């Protein structure tokens, strides 16, 4: 073995042994991990090499690591005081329960023994590692930790959005003067409804992120079309219960590059999506045309 080669992730080895990934896929993901400093699981998910369910099942079956649905767990906010925010955010973990000298922690990669050992030293507690989806851990993290305290001068520099709407009769509203024109109506054909405006906002936000990432990487992006398919509840408040966004990409761009750009938008950059309810499923997909055979 090359002593200079990066150490293999235990999670990667598990997925390799059960046939979920190949040697080449693991090697490629490890190389990208060196560049981006992300957990191996996040890289494999972003590339759509494995599903989150596949990854969690591999952990549970082979390591006897419990899986919990953090969206159904009420977490004591006081637990956030046991683990440093920056450490928890960096390693994508969330303390979920404490019983005596044992702290149960949901981790994106519970096989990361170096992280659990460091956490035990930091807290002085025995660590019981469980796993959950990365999205659920991030949601629980935000519920428990909230926004970090900011100095008043820093808080004052936070970007703000100030808009206004004028009622123009019936259920029609038009935005105030001096703003880009937009007119909203509840159900008039040919006019944009608030739910449609929300859908457009999510589409545009993610599309801008994808274009930015691909162009920054100097990839051959020629055109991009985004489509939306959302399902709303029948009963009031008739909120969206699912969203699906599809990206049609034209250009000589690799699948993994587009998948990573979409995942970065969904998990990190798109402010509109990350403002919505955390229990709202968002499915993304893409197709690429215009590549040479």
Buried (B, 14 or more C-beta within 10 A) or exposed (E): EEEEEEEBBBBBBBBBEEEBBEEEBBBBBBEBBEEEEBBBBBBBBBBBBBEBEBBBBBBBEBBEBBBBEBBEBEBEEEBBEBBEBEEBBEBBBBBBBBEEEEBBBBBBBBBBEEBBEBBBEEBEBEBBBBBBBBBBBBBBBEBBBEEEEEEEEEEEEEEEEEEEEEEEEEEBBBBEEEEEEEEBBEEEEEEBBEBEEBBBBBBEBBBBBBBBBBEEEEBEBEEBEBEEEBEEEEEEEEEBBEBBBBBBBBBEBEBBBBBBBBBBBBBEBBEBBBEBEBEEEBEBEBEBEEEEE
